[in-house]
Amino acid sequence: MVLLFFPIGAILLKSRSFAELAADPAPAKASTGLTWWIGSLVFAVLPAATLFPFKEFYTKWQWQPTALFAQSITSQIAIWTTLVGLISLTLFLIWHFFLNRKAQPTADHYGLTSHGQLEWRTIGKSFVFALLVVLTGYFTLLLSGSFLKPTTAFGCLRSSR
């Protein structure tokens, strides 16, 4: 299913509706050389190094499954990804304000704005694009589930015998 995202995305980007999303990004003003390699190494190791310690927070804090967070493993992964995201954001901001200051990057260089301002139309199209790609994958998952296990997914549409 995940591999289907790439061709579906490519097909949608070639359509008239989403062609403008395939524009070239602004030239990067980022680290190069040793700084780039150190940053890449840190962000590659960070998720793997924190997986088990951060997943343990769920049991250390003695959280119990609730109606909102009914699955303990999914909640552990949500805690882990949230904490890795916060650490990554903190490291990025430290890098941006202290180490990358000479390059004077703007929000355009990070892909957050275009020509110095938010383009709400592009943001909306990007959301619809992402939604269509994920829904296509999910639909194929449901469809394959209905063929492989008739009692799930679309199995409820079959007549009972």
C-alpha positions in Angstrom: 0.0 0.0 0.0 2.8 2.5 0.9 4.5 1.9 -2.4 1.3 2.8 -4.2 1.6 6.4 -2.7 4.5 7.2 -5.1 2.8 6.5 -8.5 -0.5 7.9 -7.3 1.3 11.1 -6.2 3.1 11.3 -9.5 -0.1 10.8 -11.5 -1.9 13.4 -9.5 1.0 15.9 -9.9 0.7 15.6 -13.7 -3.0 16.5 -13.6 -4.1 20.0 -14.3 -5.6 20.3 -10.8 -2.3 19.7 -9.0 0.4 20.6 -11.5 1.3 23.9 -9.7 2.3 21.8 -6.6 5.2 20.4 -8.6 7.0 23.7 -8.8 10.7 23.9 -8.0 11.5 24.9 -4.4 13.5 28.0 -3.5 17.3 27.5 -3.6 18.5 26.1 -0.3 20.6 28.1 2.2 21.6 25.3 4.4 24.6 23.7 5.9 27.1 21.9 3.7 30.2 19.8 4.5 30.8 18.5 8.0 27.9 20.5 9.5 25.5 18.8 7.1 26.9 15.3 7.9 26.7 15.9 11.7 23.1 17.1 11.4 22.2 14.1 9.2 23.7 11.7 11.6 22.0 13.2 14.6 18.6 13.1 12.9 19.1 9.6 11.7 20.2 8.2 15.1 17.7 10.2 17.2 14.6 8.2 16.5 16.3 4.8 16.9 18.1 5.9 20.1 14.9 7.1 21.7 12.4 4.5 20.7 12.5 2.2 23.8 13.2 4.9 26.4 10.3 7.1 25.2 7.9 4.2 24.8 8.6 3.3 28.4 7.1 6.7 29.5 3.6 5.2 29.0 4.2 2.5 31.6 6.3 4.8 34.0 3.4 7.3 34.0 1.0 4.4 34.6 -1.4 5.4 31.8 -4.3 3.1 31.3 -6.2 2.7 28.0 -9.2 5.1 27.7 -11.9 5.6 25.1 -9.7 8.3 23.5 -6.5 6.4 23.6 -7.7 2.8 23.6 -4.5 1.1 22.3 -1.5 1.1 24.5 1.1 0.4 21.8 -0.4 3.1 19.5 -0.3 5.5 22.4 3.4 4.6 23.1 4.3 5.3 19.5 2.4 8.6 19.6 4.3 9.6 22.7 7.6 8.6 21.0 6.9 10.5 17.8 5.7 13.6 19.6 8.8 13.7 21.8 11.2 13.1 18.8 9.4 15.8 16.9 9.8 18.3 19.8 13.5 17.4 20.2 14.0 17.8 16.4 12.2 21.1 16.4 14.4 22.3 19.3 17.6 21.2 17.6 16.5 22.8 14.3 15.8 26.1 16.0 19.1 26.0 17.8 20.8 25.3 14.4 18.9 28.0 12.6 19.5 30.8 15.1 23.1 30.0 16.1 24.8 28.0 13.4 23.0 28.9 10.1 22.7 32.6 10.9 25.4 33.6 8.3 23.4 32.2 5.4 20.4 34.4 6.4 17.8 31.8 5.4 14.1 32.8 5.3 10.9 30.9 5.5 11.0 30.5 1.7 14.2 28.6 2.0 12.6 26.1 4.4 9.5 25.7 2.1 7.2 27.4 4.6 6.3 30.3 2.5 6.5 31.3 -1.2 7.7 34.8 -2.1 7.6 35.8 1.6 4.0 35.0 2.3 1.7 32.0 2.9 -0.3 30.9 -0.1 -3.5 29.5 1.3 -4.6 28.2 -2.1 -1.4 26.1 -2.4 -1.8 24.9 1.2 -5.4 23.8 0.5 -4.4 22.1 -2.7 -1.6 20.3 -0.9 -4.0 19.1 1.8 -6.4 17.8 -0.9 -3.5 16.2 -2.7 -2.3 14.4 0.4 -5.8 13.3 1.3 -6.4 11.8 -2.1 -3.1 9.9 -2.0 -3.8 8.5 1.4 -7.5 7.7 0.6 -6.4 5.8 -2.5 -4.0 3.7 -0.4 -6.7 3.1 2.2 -9.2 2.1 -0.4 -6.8 -0.4 -1.9 -6.2 -1.8 1.6 -9.9 -2.2 2.2 -10.4 -3.7 -1.2 -7.6 -6.3 -0.7 -8.9 -7.0 2.7 -12.4 -7.8 1.3 -10.9 -10.3 -1.2 -8.6 -12.0 1.3 -11.0 -12.1 4.3 -14.6 -11.9 3.3 -15.9 -11.3 6.8 -14.1 -7.9 7.0 -14.1 -4.6 5.1 -16.8 -5.1 2.4 -17.8 -8.5 3.6 -20.8 -6.9 5.3 -22.2 -6.2 1.8 -22.4 -9.9 0.9 -25.7 -11.7 1.4 -25.8 -14.1 4.3 -26.4 -17.8 3.6 
